Amino acid sequence: MSPKLLLLTDRSVKNIMSPRTEAKNREIRQESMQKIMDAAFGLIAGKGYESTSIAEIAAAAGVSKGLLYNYFKGKQDLVEKLLINAVSQADSVMDKKISEDPAVTLENIFRWLFSELKERPDYFRLLTELTLKIDKFAFVHDMAAQKYAGYMVFLEDILRRLNIPDPAGEAKMLAALFDGIGLQYLVIREAYPMDELEKFLIDKYCKKKRSI
């Protein structure tokens, strides 16, 4: 064997034998978990929680069931982490919608919510699926209650700064309205007047207030 080939072989052996860094292990773990959560998201949103098996999720993610169980205790734990991740991402996006002008903040929120409904209906379908099985998923109830309380404080403050009468009641009404819009859009889809509703809400709460 030539010295050059020996050198290449020696380097290859060292690369194989040298352990991965902790940072690389974390990166690989995160990528694997994300693939599994993405697969679970698509399957459960499309087929429903009960009709989706761990084996199907693993196959769709391109991993073994053993590896899946290395990251998640089971299907319910997977869904819980999936929702926590989705809510965290939504909170991060919401933070970027805040402006010093409350009318601009509210318009940003309206536009983002309608855009999410139109572009990611599967996410809301998944939430609806889990909400209908609230007795099975106590964590959904706890998470929703906590987030609802926080959002109401945030929304009420915006409406108060816009001089909307009864901002607390108005905030609750808007939250219920968006739940209804989400459900109706999932059923009616393309025939639902999303653009008209978006314009109506922005005109009602944002445009006039900005001109005062």
N, C-alpha and C positions, 0 to 999 in steps of 0.2 A: 504494500500500500504506500502511495506517495506521501511525503511529508504534508503537502497541502491538503490531501484527502483526510489524513490523520487529524489535522488541525480542525477541519470542518466537522468531522465525526465527534471529536472531543467537545467542541462547542455545542453540538446538538445534544449530546448526552448531558452536559451541564445544564442546558436550558430545560431539558425534560426533568432532570432531577431537582433543579432548584425550586423551592417552594414559591407559590404565588404570594405577593404582598397582601397584607390585610386589606388595603384599599381596593386591590383588584378583586379579592374575594367578596367584598361588600358590593362592588359594582356588578359582579356576576350574579350574586344573590338577588339584588334589586331588579336586574333585567329579567331573571327567571320569574320572580314574583309578579312583575308587571305583565309578562306574557300570560301567566296563569289568570290574573285578574281580568285582563282584556278578554280572554277566552270565556271566562265565567260570565262576564258582563253581556257579551253577545248572545250566548246560549240561553241564559236565564231570561234576558229581556225578550228573546224570541220565542222560547218554548215554555217558560215558566219555571219556577223554582223546583216544584215537585217532579217535573218531567225531565229535569237535567241531572245527570249522574256525574259523580266525581270522575269516572272513567272517561266520559265524553269530554269533560273539561280538560283533563290531562292530554287526551288525544288532540284536541283542538289547539292546545298550547304547545304541542310537540314535546312533552315531557312525560316521564313515567309517573305512575300513581305514587310510587315510593318517594320520588322527589317532591311531588305536590304535598304529600303528608309531612315532608321535612320542613315545609314552610307554613302549612296551615293544618289546624287540628281536624278540620273537616269542612263540609260545604257551608255550614252556618258561619264558622269562623272566617272563611274565605269571603263570604258576602259582607260580613261585618267590616272587615278590613277594606274591602272594595268601596263601601259607602263612606267610611272614614276618610279614605283617600280622595274620593270625589268631592266630599264636603270641604275638605281642606283646600282643594284646588279652586272650588267656587269662592271660598272666603278670600283667597289670594287675589282672584280676579276682581271681586267686589271692592277690595281695598284700593284698586287702581281706578275705580269709577268715581271716587269721592273728589269733589271740588269744593272750593270755598263758597261757591254759589250753590245753595240748596236746590234751586231749580235745575241747574246743570247736572247735579248729582242724581236727582230723581229721573231726569230724562235719560241719563246714562244707564241707570238701573233698568228702566222700562225697555230700552232698546236691547240691552244685553239679555234680559229675560225672554223677550220675544225671539231674539236670534237663537238662543239656546233651545227653545221649544221647536223651532223650525229645523235647526241643524242637528240636534241630538234628541230626537223623540224617543230613542231607545232608552236613554237615561231616565226619562220621566215614566216610561213604561215599566222599567225595573222598580222605580220607587212606588208606583201604583201596585205592582205585583206584591211587593213586600208589605205595603200598608194594608192590603186586604188580608194579610196573614199576620196582623199585628200581635195576636196572642202567641204566635210561635216565635216572633222576633221582638223580645222585650227591649233589646238594644235600640231598635228603630224608634220605639216610643220614647225612650229616654233621650236619644239624640235629637229627635224632632222637637221634643218639649224644650230642651235647652236652647236649641237654635232658634226656635220660634220666639222665646222670651227675649233673646238678644236682638233679633231682627225687629221685633216690635218697638223696642227702645230706640233703635237706630232710625226706623222709619217714622216713628212718632216725633222724634226730634226734628227731622227734615220738614215734616208737615207743619209743625209748630213754627218753624222759622219762615215758612211760606205763608203764615197767618191763615192756615186752613182751620175752620171751626171744628171743634172736637177732634183734635189730631189723634187722640188715642183710639176713638171709635173709627175714625177714617182709616187708620193704619190696619186695624183688624179687618175692616171691610176690604181693603186692597189685598191683604193676604188671602182672604177667602175667595176673592175674585180671581186671583191668579191660580189658585187650586182648581177652580171651576174651568177656567180657560184651558189649563193643562189637560184636564180630563176630556173636555169637549173636543179639543184639537186631536187628541189621540184617537178619538172615535170618528170624527168627521174628516180630519186631515185636510186635503187640498181645498175642499169646499168651505172650510171654516174661514170667517172674515178676519184673519190675523192682522193684516195691514191696516184695515179700518179701525180695529180695536186699539192697535198701537198708536195710531195717529190721534184717536179720540182721547186716550189717556194723557198723551204728551200735551195736547192742546188744552185739556181740562186742568191739569196740575202744573204744567211747566211754562208754556208759552205766555199765557196771560200774566202769570206771576212775574215773569222776567221783565215784562213791559211796565210794571207798576213802579 
